Amino acid sequence: MEFKEPYLLAMRDRAPKMFNRLRRTGAMNAHLQAKSLEAHRMYEELAKGKERLPSGLVRSASSRQQIEEQVFAALIELPRV
């Protein structure tokens, strides 16, 4: 699941002050890494018990998409400023 780029774009559009502050202070990469880790943990929690492919991906594409949508909906909520 690719999370960093969509999150970064959402932050730039919805929370430009936060985006600019993180960029100016050099904290952007650490913030993105932490959010990405949180997204992947949430994905794994939601995917628990689902049938998996040998690669580790959830077998059902529709289930995989639903899980990703839930993760994005939960973690890309940014204050509009």
N, C-alpha and C positions, 0 to 999 in steps of 0.2 A: 504494500500500500504506500503510495507516494503521498506524503502529508505536508512536507515542508513548503514546497512551492505554492500549493493552494492556500495554505495558512498565511504565508508571507503576502500574497496578493490580497487576501481578505483583510489583513491587518493594514496594509497600505491604503486600501479603499475605505475601510470602516473606522480605523483608529490611526489616522495619520500622525497625530502627536506622539503616540506610543511608538509607532514605526520610526519616526525621526529621532526620538530620544534613544531608542535602542541602537540605531545606526550611528548616531553621534558618539555615544559612549563606548561603542565597540562591543556591546553586550548582545548584539543580534544573534550571532552564531550560537552562543550558549543558550539563549532563549529558545531558538528554533530546535536545538538539540533536545532540550528538556520537553518541549511540547511534542516533538516527534516520538520521544520515548513514552510519554504519557499516552499518545495515540496508539502506539503499538501494544502497549500493555492493555489498554481498553479493548482493542481489537481481539487480542488473545483471550481476554476474559469473556467477551461476547461469543467467541468462536468455540469456547470450551464445549466438548461433547459432540461437535460437528464432525462428520466424516471428512477425512483429509486425504489429499493426494500424497504420493511419496515426497514431493517437494515441500510439503507442509502446508500448502494452501488448502483452504476449505474446498471440498470437491464441487459442491453446487455453486455455479456462477451467480445464481440469483441470491443465494444465502450470503455469499461473499460480498455482493453489491449492497445488500441490506445492512450488513454489519458495517461496511465502510461508510454508508450514508449516516448510520447512527453515530459513528465516531466523529465524522465531520460536523454533524449537527450539534453535537455536544461541545466540541472543542474549538469550533470557529465562531463561537458567540463572542463578539468583541463589542465593546461600547462604541457607539457612534459619536465621534468627537471631531 
